[in-house]
Amino acid sequence: MSDARFVTLKQVGDPVEAEMLVDLLRQEGIAASTPGAGQAAYLGHIAAATFQVPLQVPARDAERAREILGALEDYDEVEPEDVPAPPLSDDDGPYRGRVRSDEPPPRKKLTAIAAAVLLPLILGAFGAGHFYVRRHGAGFVLLALGWGCIALAIAGVGPALVGLPVIVALDAWGAARATDA
């Protein structure tokens, strides 16, 4: 009868941590369980401080389980000078030793032209090519001109719509020139 008795080793606030500890103990041959872990998972981390999940093992395996869990808490920290740094090459990214450049990446001509032609058709974003190549002043001028043509057309000046393809062409041409510069 004593074999069927379970002992609570600790109360765990995080249901994910509880399941990880159960898995670790099961890998070591100890039948561990966390009654209520499923319900705690529904509550999420909000109620983790108030809803504790018991980590339970059979009484016969309690001492061995305590040793395993104790080994998780008693570890030797690795000192940074003990670990040799890996060799770096020029191909390594900015987070692996290479100095990060403050210059923005170069813009692509085809992308600038596509932005200048497609975004006005989809979003009405005239001047998008200039915004892409970081020429914001010219982008705002073209945006104002494009919407001005649309406003005039709505007001009844139909020939104002002829200006829209001209604005799109100017945007594509200017953005392509700006990528070459």
One Martini backbone bead per residue (centre of mass of N, CA, C, O) as a GRO file, in nm:
protein
  181
    1MET     BB    1   0.052   0.065  -0.016
    2SER     BB    2   0.309   0.258  -0.014
    3ASP     BB    3   0.349   0.260  -0.331
    4ALA     BB    4   0.080   0.449  -0.388
    5ARG     BB    5   0.215   0.680  -0.258
    6PHE     BB    6   0.233   1.032  -0.270
    7VAL     BB    7   0.473   1.299  -0.310
    8THR     BB    8   0.541   1.630  -0.248
    9LEU     BB    9   0.809   1.823  -0.352
   10LYS     BB   10   0.664   2.072  -0.508
   11GLN     BB   11   0.571   2.399  -0.599
   12VAL     BB   12   0.447   2.512  -0.917
   13GLY     BB   13   0.378   2.806  -1.110
   14ASP     BB   14   0.462   2.667  -1.383
   15PRO     BB   15   0.334   2.446  -1.610
   16VAL     BB   16   0.581   2.411  -1.791
   17GLU     BB   17   0.785   2.343  -1.572
   18ALA     BB   18   0.633   2.099  -1.465
   19GLU     BB   19   0.653   1.929  -1.728
   20MET     BB   20   0.961   1.925  -1.739
   21LEU     BB   21   1.004   1.778  -1.467
   22VAL     BB   22   0.846   1.526  -1.540
   23ASP     BB   23   1.019   1.445  -1.780
   24LEU     BB   24   1.283   1.415  -1.629
   25LEU     BB   25   1.187   1.197  -1.428
   26ARG     BB   26   1.099   0.990  -1.645
   27GLN     BB   27   1.385   0.955  -1.768
   28GLU     BB   28   1.474   0.836  -1.468
   29GLY     BB   29   1.220   0.638  -1.378
   30ILE     BB   30   1.000   0.841  -1.266
   31ALA     BB   31   0.668   0.867  -1.153
   32ALA     BB   32   0.539   1.159  -1.248
   33SER     BB   33   0.321   1.440  -1.137
   34THR     BB   34   0.060   1.708  -1.224
   35PRO     BB   35  -0.194   1.800  -1.067
   36GLY     BB   36  -0.356   2.064  -1.253
   37ALA     BB   37  -0.192   2.159  -1.510
   38GLY     BB   38  -0.419   2.199  -1.717
   39GLN     BB   39  -0.566   2.427  -1.562
   40ALA     BB   40  -0.320   2.619  -1.539
   41ALA     BB   41  -0.283   2.661  -1.847
   42TYR     BB   42  -0.549   2.822  -1.886
   43LEU     BB   43  -0.451   3.072  -1.705
   44GLY     BB   44  -0.162   3.113  -1.714
   45HIS     BB   45   0.055   3.370  -1.597
   46ILE     BB   46  -0.140   3.534  -1.424
   47ALA     BB   47  -0.201   3.287  -1.198
   48ALA     BB   48   0.083   3.172  -1.100
   49ALA     BB   49   0.103   3.305  -0.810
   50THR     BB   50  -0.169   3.143  -0.700
   51PHE     BB   51  -0.129   2.879  -0.887
   52GLN     BB   52  -0.024   2.574  -0.776
   53VAL     BB   53   0.174   2.294  -0.874
   54PRO     BB   54   0.210   1.968  -0.798
   55LEU     BB   55   0.497   1.767  -0.744
   56GLN     BB   56   0.473   1.415  -0.797
   57VAL     BB   57   0.581   1.114  -0.622
   58PRO     BB   58   0.671   0.835  -0.520
   59ALA     BB   59   0.785   0.752  -0.213
   60ARG     BB   60   1.025   0.561  -0.308
   61ASP     BB   61   1.139   0.820  -0.513
   62ALA     BB   62   1.189   1.088  -0.354
   63GLU     BB   63   1.496   1.105  -0.300
   64ARG     BB   64   1.592   1.088  -0.596
   65ALA     BB   65   1.428   1.333  -0.696
   66ARG     BB   66   1.566   1.542  -0.514
   67GLU     BB   67   1.848   1.507  -0.639
   68ILE     BB   68   1.773   1.591  -0.925
   69LEU     BB   69   1.657   1.873  -0.851
   70GLY     BB   70   1.914   1.971  -0.704
   71ALA     BB   71   2.101   1.961  -0.958
   72LEU     BB   72   1.961   2.206  -1.097
   73GLU     BB   73   2.052   2.419  -0.866
   74ASP     BB   74   2.345   2.274  -0.846
   75TYR     BB   75   2.572   2.464  -1.019
   76ASP     BB   76   2.826   2.548  -1.235
   77GLU     BB   77   2.950   2.827  -1.332
   78VAL     BB   78   3.038   2.995  -1.620
   79GLU     BB   79   3.312   3.148  -1.708
   80PRO     BB   80   3.401   3.358  -1.958
   81GLU     BB   81   3.717   3.278  -1.954
   82ASP     BB   82   3.668   2.960  -1.999
   83VAL     BB   83   3.555   3.047  -2.279
   84PRO     BB   84   3.630   3.034  -2.589
   85ALA     BB   85   3.644   3.218  -2.860
   86PRO     BB   86   3.532   3.228  -3.156
   87PRO     BB   87   3.611   3.252  -3.465
   88LEU     BB   88   3.631   3.527  -3.687
   89SER     BB   89   3.468   3.671  -3.962
   90ASP     BB   90   3.350   3.880  -4.215
   91ASP     BB   91   3.067   3.706  -4.231
   92ASP     BB   92   2.981   3.795  -3.978
   93GLY     BB   93   2.769   3.936  -3.793
   94PRO     BB   94   2.693   4.199  -3.573
   95TYR     BB   95   2.662   3.968  -3.324
   96ARG     BB   96   2.977   3.831  -3.394
   97GLY     BB   97   3.200   4.099  -3.396
   98ARG     BB   98   3.107   4.276  -3.603
   99VAL     BB   99   3.094   4.580  -3.721
  100ARG     BB  100   2.855   4.811  -3.730
  101SER     BB  101   2.697   4.985  -3.966
  102ASP     BB  102   2.553   5.314  -4.015
  103GLU     BB  103   2.484   5.242  -4.288
  104PRO     BB  104   2.260   5.202  -4.507
  105PRO     BB  105   2.134   5.014  -4.722
  106PRO     BB  106   2.108   4.973  -5.035
  107ARG     BB  107   1.911   5.053  -5.295
  108LYS     BB  108   1.681   4.931  -5.528
  109LYS     BB  109   1.573   4.999  -5.837
  110LEU     BB  110   1.331   4.807  -5.883
  111THR     BB  111   1.189   4.872  -5.615
  112ALA     BB  112   1.149   5.175  -5.664
  113ILE     BB  113   0.975   5.145  -5.917
  114ALA     BB  114   0.755   4.965  -5.796
  115ALA     BB  115   0.668   5.168  -5.579
  116ALA     BB  116   0.595   5.403  -5.780
  117VAL     BB  117   0.370   5.228  -5.938
  118LEU     BB  118   0.197   5.045  -5.731
  119LEU     BB  119   0.112   5.216  -5.477
  120PRO     BB  120  -0.081   5.416  -5.620
  121LEU     BB  121  -0.282   5.193  -5.716
  122ILE     BB  122  -0.346   5.077  -5.424
  123LEU     BB  123  -0.303   5.346  -5.204
  124GLY     BB  124  -0.219   5.638  -5.306
  125ALA     BB  125   0.116   5.648  -5.295
  126PHE     BB  126   0.257   5.907  -5.377
  127GLY     BB  127   0.614   5.891  -5.379
  128ALA     BB  128   0.727   5.606  -5.291
  129GLY     BB  129   1.005   5.601  -5.426
  130HIS     BB  130   1.121   5.840  -5.258
  131PHE     BB  131   1.079   5.712  -4.984
  132TYR     BB  132   1.261   5.464  -5.033
  133VAL     BB  133   1.525   5.666  -5.099
  134ARG     BB  134   1.508   5.907  -4.886
  135ARG     BB  135   1.311   6.143  -5.037
  136HIS     BB  136   1.084   6.310  -4.867
  137GLY     BB  137   1.026   6.579  -5.000
  138ALA     BB  138   0.953   6.469  -5.283
  139GLY     BB  139   0.736   6.274  -5.181
  140PHE     BB  140   0.539   6.492  -5.069
  141VAL     BB  141   0.499   6.644  -5.333
  142LEU     BB  142   0.383   6.403  -5.496
  143LEU     BB  143   0.151   6.345  -5.304
  144ALA     BB  144   0.010   6.620  -5.329
  145LEU     BB  145  -0.026   6.617  -5.636
  146GLY     BB  146  -0.193   6.357  -5.660
  147TRP     BB  147  -0.428   6.450  -5.467
  148GLY     BB  148  -0.489   6.706  -5.624
  149CYS     BB  149  -0.586   6.569  -5.882
  150ILE     BB  150  -0.816   6.414  -5.746
  151ALA     BB  151  -0.968   6.659  -5.632
  152LEU     BB  152  -1.018   6.795  -5.905
  153ALA     BB  153  -1.179   6.560  -6.031
  154ILE     BB  154  -1.406   6.567  -5.817
  155ALA     BB  155  -1.474   6.881  -5.880
  156GLY     BB  156  -1.467   6.856  -6.229
  157VAL     BB  157  -1.161   6.824  -6.330
  158GLY     BB  158  -1.081   6.589  -6.551
  159PRO     BB  159  -0.784   6.663  -6.670
  160ALA     BB  160  -0.627   6.606  -6.396
  161LEU     BB  161  -0.575   6.292  -6.445
  162VAL     BB  162  -0.323   6.327  -6.634
  163GLY     BB  163  -0.116   6.377  -6.393
  164LEU     BB  164  -0.075   6.093  -6.269
  165PRO     BB  165   0.121   5.955  -6.473
  166VAL     BB  166   0.334   6.176  -6.443
  167ILE     BB  167   0.393   6.135  -6.141
  168VAL     BB  168   0.474   5.837  -6.159
  169ALA     BB  169   0.707   5.879  -6.360
  170LEU     BB  170   0.870   6.077  -6.185
  171ASP     BB  171   0.907   5.885  -5.950
  172ALA     BB  172   1.055   5.655  -6.097
  173TRP     BB  173   1.287   5.827  -6.216
  174GLY     BB  174   1.391   5.952  -5.946
  175ALA     BB  175   1.440   5.685  -5.793
  176ALA     BB  176   1.643   5.565  -5.994
  177ARG     BB  177   1.850   5.797  -5.970
  178ALA     BB  178   1.892   5.774  -5.656
  179THR     BB  179   2.024   5.485  -5.664
  180ASP     BB  180   2.280   5.582  -5.830
  181ALA     BB  181   2.388   5.805  -5.613
   0.00000   0.00000   0.00000
